[in-house]
């Protein structure tokens, strides 16, 4: 199972919202992938001592919300993301630039 999130977007909503500073929005290609992405994020952040204040939707895997206070993660099954279109609803929020993904090079076998 590939846990890699797709279409990652970070919106800075701190001037538009009283409950958080940032939305991290990403997608998975199935409900199982959405659940795996959420579980992986929760595990990795937990190892850093960060634990969510709240979790919604984890059982169904269509839209998982992990609330970390200053950052709220929205992990969507792709069609559900298109339906709710948070990027359009929060279109006034600046979108943060993300660094380009690192490419892994395979060693050539000789």
C-alpha positions in Angstrom: 0.0 0.0 0.0 1.5 3.3 -1.1 1.0 5.9 1.7 2.1 8.9 -0.4 -0.3 11.7 -0.5 -1.0 13.5 -3.8 -1.8 17.1 -4.7 -0.5 18.6 -1.4 -1.5 22.2 -0.8 -0.9 24.3 2.3 -3.2 27.3 2.8 -2.3 30.1 5.3 -5.7 30.8 6.9 -4.6 32.6 10.1 -5.9 36.0 8.9 -9.2 34.4 7.9 -9.8 31.9 10.7 -10.0 32.0 14.5 -9.4 28.3 14.9 -6.2 27.5 13.0 -3.3 29.1 11.1 -2.8 26.6 8.3 -4.7 24.0 6.3 -2.7 21.1 4.9 -4.8 19.5 2.2 -3.9 16.4 0.3 -5.6 13.4 -1.4 -5.4 9.6 -1.7 -6.7 7.4 -4.5 -8.8 5.2 -2.2 -10.4 5.2 1.2 -7.7 2.7 2.4 -4.9 5.0 1.1 -6.5 8.0 2.9 -6.6 6.0 6.1 -3.0 4.9 5.6 -1.9 8.5 5.0 -3.7 9.7 8.2 -2.2 6.8 10.3 1.3 7.5 9.0 1.0 11.3 9.7 -0.3 10.6 13.1 2.4 8.1 13.9 5.3 10.3 12.6 4.0 13.4 14.4 3.4 11.4 17.6 7.1 10.3 17.6 7.9 14.1 17.6 5.6 14.6 20.6 2.8 16.1 18.6 -0.7 14.6 19.1 -3.9 15.7 17.5 -6.5 17.6 19.5 -9.2 15.9 17.5 -9.6 13.3 14.7 -12.7 13.0 12.4 -13.5 10.6 9.6 -10.8 8.1 10.1 -13.0 5.0 10.1 -14.7 5.8 6.7 -11.5 7.2 5.0 -13.4 9.5 2.7 -12.2 12.7 4.5 -10.0 12.5 7.5 -9.4 15.6 9.5 -6.5 15.7 12.0 -6.6 18.8 14.2 -3.2 19.8 15.5 -4.3 23.3 16.7 -2.2 25.6 14.5 -2.4 23.2 11.6 -5.5 21.2 10.5 -4.8 18.4 8.1 -7.5 17.5 5.6 -6.8 14.1 3.9 -9.4 13.4 1.2 -10.4 10.6 -1.1 -9.9 12.4 -4.4 -13.5 12.6 -5.6 -14.6 13.9 -2.1 -12.0 16.6 -2.3 -13.3 17.7 -5.7 -16.8 17.9 -4.3 -16.0 20.0 -1.2 -13.3 22.1 -3.0 -11.8 23.7 0.1 -9.2 25.5 -2.0 -12.1 27.4 -3.7 -14.0 28.0 -0.4 -10.8 29.4 1.1 -9.6 31.1 -2.1 -8.6 34.3 -0.2 -6.0 32.3 1.8 -2.5 32.5 0.4 -1.1 29.2 -0.8 2.4 28.4 0.5 5.1 27.4 -2.0 6.2 23.8 -1.5 9.8 22.7 -2.2 10.0 20.4 -5.3 9.8 16.7 -4.4 13.2 15.0 -4.2 13.8 12.5 -6.9 15.3 9.2 -5.9 17.8 7.9 -8.3 18.3 4.2 -8.7 21.8 2.9 -8.9 22.8 1.5 -12.2 23.6 -2.2 -12.0 26.9 -3.0 -13.7 
